[in-house]
Amino acid sequence: MRHSLPAVGLALAALALGAGCSRTKAVEAAAPPPRAAAAGPGELTGTGTLESEQTAGLGFRVAGRLRSLSVDQGDRVAAGQLLGRLAADEARGQLELATAGQDLAVSAVAKAAADAQQLEASLELASKDRDRIRDLAESGIASRAVLDEAEARWAEADARLRAARAARELAEGTVVQARRAVEVRQVTLADQELRSPIGGLIVRRHQEVGDVVAAGTPVFTLVSTRKLWVRAWVDETTLGSLREGQEARIVFRSEPGRSYRGRVDRVGHESDRQTHELLADVELLERPQRLAIGQRADVFVQAGPRP
């Protein structure tokens, strides 16, 4: 079947148009994402990422199996808040045994103190009886044998009292050791809990309930939200114009049409030997509603008075 010349022309035009659209889409796909607004007069520029002044990997002090996790990534937590627990049956049992031992030691001290008090009374009676018989013996009324018996009773009462006092001191020492054992077991039991050392944002959860974790293995990554910086790389030639306290504006790549207020908090003292750039930490004074640690941003530092 033969085609007419107009039909062939229309087909070729359609192919050319399709090829042109394909090339346009390919160019658009290969183009980099739009960059933030250009720097204004007197502004120094830099590009970096949003970071926290403090990042911590939180893990348990002891090894064990994860029984529960109270928070997840994206949650804000307060200082001291419970984040998770290990299976603590063994630690709890050891604390109960230590507490029982402490109770027994305290009871032993009470008994030794009561015995010593009773023997003190017995010694006082024996002493009075010895003195009385000694006076009688000196008067010739009591014999030497009777005095010797009184002396022996006093000596026996004195020895028993000394032994009771020694037993009480020993029991008191046992109480001290038992209390220390309880304190150690209490610390061990407390170590089965993971609490946040600071307030902040959980940005990552590394473990799941049921996992066996070693001591110190991170379960969560926590960042402080007290102070957030954009750690920006700036050209080393701007070092003479950078100083702490300068006003800045921050433009996140996720919001290229909006600027947030910032201030230069720190200026680095070491330049990269390949890129010849140095870090400047620009504090974020005005925060977007949604943010992510590590997201890219451009900073524009006002190095001089605005025109």
Sequence and secondary structure as in RCSB ss.txt:
>XXXX:A:sequence
MRHSLPAVGLALAALALGAGCSRTKAVEAAAPPPRAAAAGPGELTGTGTLESEQTAGLGFRVAGRLRSLSVDQGD
RVAAGQLLGRLAADEARGQLELATAGQDLAVSAVAKAAADAQQLEASLELASKDRDRIRDLAESGIASRAVLDEA
EARWAEADARLRAARAARELAEGTVVQARRAVEVRQVTLADQELRSPIGGLIVRRHQEVGDVVAAGTPVFTLVST
RKLWVRAWVDETTLGSLREGQEARIVFRSEPGRSYRGRVDRVGHESDRQTHELLADVELLERPQRLAIGQRADVF
VQAGPRP
>XXXX:A:secstr
    HHHHHHHHHHHHHHHHHHHHHHHHHHS         TTEEEEEEEEEES EEEE  SS EEEEEE   TT 
EE TT EEEEE  HHHHHHHHHHHHHHHHHHHHHHHHHHHHHHHHHHHHHHHHHHHHHHHHHHTTSS HHHHHHH
HHHHHHHHHHHHHHHHHHHHHHHHHHHHHHHHHHHHHHHHTTEEE SS EEEEEE   TT EE TT  SEEEE  
SSEEEEEEEEGGGGGG  TT EEEEEETT TT  EEEEEEEEEEEE TTT EEEEEEEESS  SS  TT EEEEE
EE S   
